[in-house]
Amino acid sequence: MNKILLIIQREYLSRVKKKSFLVMTILVPVLFIGMISLIAYITAKQNDFGDKRKVEVIDESGRFAGKMKNSKMLEYSVTKENYDNAKNTFIDDGYDYLLFIPANAADVLLLGEKKPSLTTSSKIEDELTNIIRSQRLAEAGIDSAVLAKAQKPISIAAKQLKDGGVKDAHTVVAYGVGFLSAFLIYMCLFIYGTQVMRGVIEEKVSRIVEVIISSVKPFQLMLGKIIGVGMVGLTQFFLWIAISIGLSMALGAGVMKMSGPANPTEIVAQQKAIAGAVDNNAAPAIAEATEKPDNQMSEIMQDIADIRIVYTLSCFVFYFLFGYLLYSAIFAAVGSAVDNETETQQFMLPITLPLVFTFALSQSFIINNPDSNIAFWLSMVPFTSPIAMMIRIPFGVPNWQLALSMGLMIAGFLFTTWVAARIYKVGILMYGKKASYKELAKWFMYKE
């Protein structure tokens, strides 16, 4: 046991003391938060960043001319020219597209030197559709305002029966927590499992392993390396969480400070001033509208609190740890069987396929059907349960299913480690022979 602890200490300290560990620990959360913030900002301001497109309109039907509204993306200009002349001159006249509407208002043509984007085509289609719909409703004697009110969608508040009462289901938050947890496990299993494999290959190629094996057993070396790298992963992961939370809180506070007055007295005064300037009867509606963002923020925070953070985080640590131990044992066995990283490619697909399959399925099926038979069995199989179960946990999993999954996960880790150790102890001292699945089977069957 002392030898294993020494190996764990060596693997842990040798990696934590590297400058690259410190740089990546700080840089990854900063880049991740920055990337998410930039994507959100560009998405919200996409109309401001895009160039305004000028559209020349030929309306032979007479139903759309002068009724198409300009926007930040599109500027319309009606012309009386015929189509044959306009299609040869609209580019020289400074227009990006030519919109030709025939007399029957069917088979509308959008012509341009460059391909129009899907957004541009959709915007023009929506504009034409809204105009023709309003005209057809007016011709039928139907008030468009009454129809719009009748078509107003109904908002559904998702609730669930829990602890003898009715509580919010928090579906959106559960969706986000489940997907984020599965994504982190998916990425970390690849990153740290590959680190174990590369470490084994480096020691084997440099022949350092021959010196180490003279003092410790192959199994002790493999187990110490796996646990040491795993502790590095946990350390880095929790530091990522702490830094990400700090950055998110600082960013949120900055956004709230820039968005408007945070003082309740100032908010009330602002509401009264607006209401007085418009209409006294409008005060309740204005107050409700101005308070809505704060209410939404408090609701989101309440939803996150109701997810049972400690319970979810504990499950996450368990599945991350044992999922890592299971896959790292396999990665270590593969690393011991080859002489360079290029030769590992033939073994990588069968190892990583369960993870890739489950993660791909989780985004479309499991997250929408967390109680289905497929989701249940995927959360029971040790090779797929770290991702499948973390998707299901925020939606609520029976205790017996969670206990069974954890038990199978531990059993799967022990069995996989035993198999990997038998391959590792032979492969770590095998040089110059290209490994194959048949060769690995022979190494596994070797007697002590």
N, C-alpha and C positions, 0 to 999 in steps of 0.2 A: 504493500500500500504506500509506503514511503517513496518508493521509486516512481509510482504513478503520480504522486503529488509533486515530485521534483520535475517530472516531464510536463505536468500541467502548468507549473510555475514558469518553466522555461518558455513554453509555447505562448503563455499569456503575456509575460513581461517583454519578450522579444518583439511582440507585435504592438503592444500598447505604447512602448517607448519610441516607436518609429515616428518621425515627423509626418509621414503620410497618414498615419492614424489620426493624429490631432487635426491635420488639415482637412481630411475628409469628414471627420466628426463635426466640424464647424461649417464646412462648405456645403455639405449635402442639404441640411435644413434650410440654409440661406437660399441656395439655388432653388430648392423645391417650393418654398413659400414665395420667392420672387417669381418663379415661373407661373404658379397658380394665380398670383395677383396680376401679373402681366396679361395672362390669357383672359382673366375676368374683365380687366380694364379695356383691352382691345375689343372683346366681344360686346361690352356695353357701349363702346364708342365707335363701333365699326362703321357707322354712317359718316362719322367725322374724318376717318382716316382714308376712306375711299374717294376716288376722283368722281366728280359730278359728270354724268354722261348726258350729252345733248341728243335729243331724239326729235327728228323732223317727222311730222305726222301728216299723212295724206288720208283724209277721211271722206271717201266717196259716199258713205251711208248718211253722213250728216248727223249722226247720233252721238258722236264723241267729241267733235271739235269744240275746243274752248271749255270742256268739262273735265279734262284730265288735269289733276292737281300736281304741281311741282313738289319735289321733295329734295332732301339733302343728297340723294343719289341720282335723281333723274330730273331733267328739265325739258319740257315739251314745247314745241313750236309748230303751229299749224301752217301749212303751205297750200296754195291753190294749184300748184304745178301738177301735171300728170305724172304717173308712175315712171314711164319710160325716160322722161327727162330728169326727174329727181334722182333716180338711181345712179345716174352718171355724174351728178353734180353735188350730192349731199356731203360727200367727204371734203371736197374742195371748199364748200360753204362753211366748214367747221363743225359739222355734225358727226356724231359717232355712229348713230343708227338711223335707219329709215323705217318708220312704222307705216305699213300700207294696210288700210282697212277697206275692203271692197264694199260695193253697194249693199250686198246681202249680209254684211257684218260677219261673214264666215270665212274660214281660211285666211286669217289675218297673218301677214308676213312681217317679220322683223329682220331687216337686212343690215349687215355691218361688214366692215373690212376685217374685223377680228370677231372671233366667236363670242357671243354674249354669254355672260356668266349665268348660272342657274338662278341666282338672286335677282339679277336684272330682268330675266324673262318672267320670273314669278311675280315681281313687282308690277310689271306692265300688265300681265294677265289679271292680277287682282284688281288693278285700276279699271280695266275694261269690264271685268265681270261685275264690279260694284255699280258702275254706271248703267249697264244694260239691265241689271236686276232692278234698280230703282225705277227705270223707265217702264219696264214690264209690269211692275207692281202698280205704278200710277195708271197705266193703261187699263189694268184690271180693276181699278178703283179701290186698291188696298193701300192703307196708310203704312208706309215703311217703318215709321216710328212704333206703331202698334205691333207690327210683325217682329221688329227687333226685340221689343220687350217680351213678346211671347216666346221667342227663341233664346232668351237669356238662360244660360246653363245653370243647373242646380248644383250647389256646393254640398258635398257630403263630408261630414265629420266622422272619421273612422274611430270607433270605440271598441273596447273589449271588456268582457266580464273578467274581473280579477279581484281576488281577496274579498269576495262577497259584494263588490261594487262595480260601477262602470267607470273606466278610466280611458284616457286617450291612448290610441294604438301606437302613435309615434312612428308611423310606417316609413316616412321619408328618412328620419334619423336612423332607424334600424337598417334601412337599405344602405345608407352611407357608411355606418359603422361596420356592417358585415362585409361590404365590398373592400373597404380600406384595410380591414384586418386580413382578409384573404390575400390581397395584393402584397401586403408587407411580408407575410409568411412566404408567399410564392417567390418574391425577390430574394429574401434572406436565405432561403434554402439553397438557391442557386449560388449566391455570392459566397457564403461561408462554406458550403459543401465543396465548391471548387477550390477554395483556399486550402482545405484539408488535402485534396487530391494533389494540388501543386506542391504542397509541402512535402508530401510523401515522395513525389517524383524527384524533387530537388535533392533530398537526402539520399535517395537511391542512386541517382546519377553521380553525385559527388562522393559516393562510397562512405559517407559519414555513418550511414545506417549500420555498416558492418562493425564499426567500433561500438555503437550504442547497443547492438544486439548482443555483444559479448557481456554486457552488464544487466540487461533487462530482457524479459521475454517479449516476443513480437506482439502478443496480445496487450501487454502492459504499455508498450510503445504506442500502439494504435489507439487504445482507449485514452491514454494521456493526451495525445495529439488532438483527438476529437473533442474532449472536454475542454482543453485549453483554448482551442479556437472558438468553441461554443461560448465560453465565458467572455472572450473578446467581442463576439457578436452581441451578446446580451448587454455588455457595458456600452458598446457603441449605440445600440438601439435605444437604451434608456436615456443616454445623453441626447440622442436625436429627438426623443419625445420632449425632454425638458427644454431644449433650445427651441424646438418648433412651437411649444406652448408659449414660451416667453416672447418669441417673435410675433406670433399670432395676436397675443394680447396687446403688444405694443402697436402693431399695425391697426388693430381694431380701435384702440384708443385714439390713434392719430386720425383715422377716418371719421370717427364720431366727432372729434374736435373740429375737423374741417367741414363737416356736413352741416353744422348749425349749432345754436345755443344748447348747451347741456343743462343749464340752470332751469329747474321747473318754473320758477317765477318768470323768467324770460319767455319760456314757452307759453305760459298762460297769457302774458301780456301780448305776445305775438298773435295768439288766437283771437283775443278780444279786438285788437287793432284791425285785423283782417275782417272779422265779422262786422265791426262797426262801419268799415269802409264799403262793405258790400250790402249786407242785409242782416238785420237782427235775427231774422228767422233762420239764417244760414249758420248761426253759431254752433249748434250741435253737430251739424255735418262737418263743418270745418274742424272742430275740435277732434272729432273721430278720425278725420283724414290725417291730421297732423300728428296724432298719437299713434297711428297705426304702425309706423316703423319701429317705435319703441316697444309696442306690444308684441310685434313679430319677433324682435330680438329676445325679449323675455320668454316668449313661448319656446323659441329654439333652445335657449339655455335650460328651460325646464324639461324639454324633451330629452336633451342629452343627460340631464341628471337622473331621469327616470329609467334610463337604459341599464342601470346598475353597473356603474363604471368598474367598481372593484371586482365584481363577479366576472364581467366580460374580460377585464385585463388579466385576471387570474387564469381564465381559460386560454387566453391568448398566449400567456407565458408557457403554459403546459404544452400546448400544441406546437408552439414554436420550438421549445426545447426538445421534445421527444421526436418531432418531425425532423429537426436538424440532426439529432443523434442517429436516427434511422437512416437517413439519406447520406450522412457523412460516413457512416460505416461502409456503405456501398461505394462511395467515392474513394475512400481510403483503399478498399480492395482493388478498385480499378487502377488507382495510382501505383499500387505495388506490382501490378501485372504488366506494366508498360515501361519502356525506357525513355519516352519523351511524350509531350502533351499531344502531339499530332496523332499518335496511335490510340488515344482515348476516344476519338470520334465514333468508332464503331460500337462503343459501349454506351455512349451518352444518350442516344435516342431511346432505347428501352428503359433506361433509368429515369429520364425526365418526362417520358410520355404520359404517365399517370398524372403528374403535376400539371402539364400543359393541357391535357384533356379536361381535368376537373376545373381548372381556372377558366378555360374557354366556356365550359358548360355553366359555370356559376354565374356568368354575366347575363346569360339569356334565360336559363331554365331554373337553376336552383334558387336564385334570389327571388324569383317569382313563384316558385312552388317549393318552399322550404320543408313542407310536410309530406311531400310525395315519396313513393317507394324508392325511386331512383336517388333522391337526395338522402334518404335514410341509409341505403346501402353504401353509398359513397362516403357517408360520414362514419361508417363502421370499418371499412377497409383501411388498414394502417397507412397504405401508400397514398390514399386520397383524402383521408379524414381531416388532416390539418387545415385544408382549404375548405372542404365541404362543411365541416362542423362550424367553423368560424363564420361562414355565411349564415348558418341556421341559428346560431346562439342569440343574436339580437332579436329574433322573431319569437324566441321562446322554445326551449327544447325540454322534453320530460326528463326528470332526473335519472330515470333508469336508462334512457338512451345515452345520456352524457356519461354515466358511470360505465356502461358497456363499451362505449367508444374509447374511453380512457384506458380501460382494462386491456382491450385489444391493441391499443396503441403501444402500451408498455410491453405486452407479449410480442408484438411485431418487432419492436426495437431489440428485445433480447434475442429473438430467433435470427434476425438479420445480422446482428453483431456477431453471433456465433458462426454463421455461415461466412461472413466477411473475414473473420479472424482466421479461419482455416485456409482461406485463399491468401490472405495477407502474409501469413508466416512462411509460405512457400515462395510467393511471388516477390517478396521484398529482397531476396537473395538470388533471384533468377535474372541473368543478364544475357543479352544477345539472342533471345528467342522470342519471336513475335507471338504474342498471346492470342488465343482464340477462345470461343465459348467451350469448345471441346477440351482445350488445355485447362481452362479454369475448372471444369468439372473434374478433371484428373487431380488437380491440386486439392480440391475439396475432399476427394475420396482418399487421399493419402492418410495412412495410419500414423499415429504418434511414433 
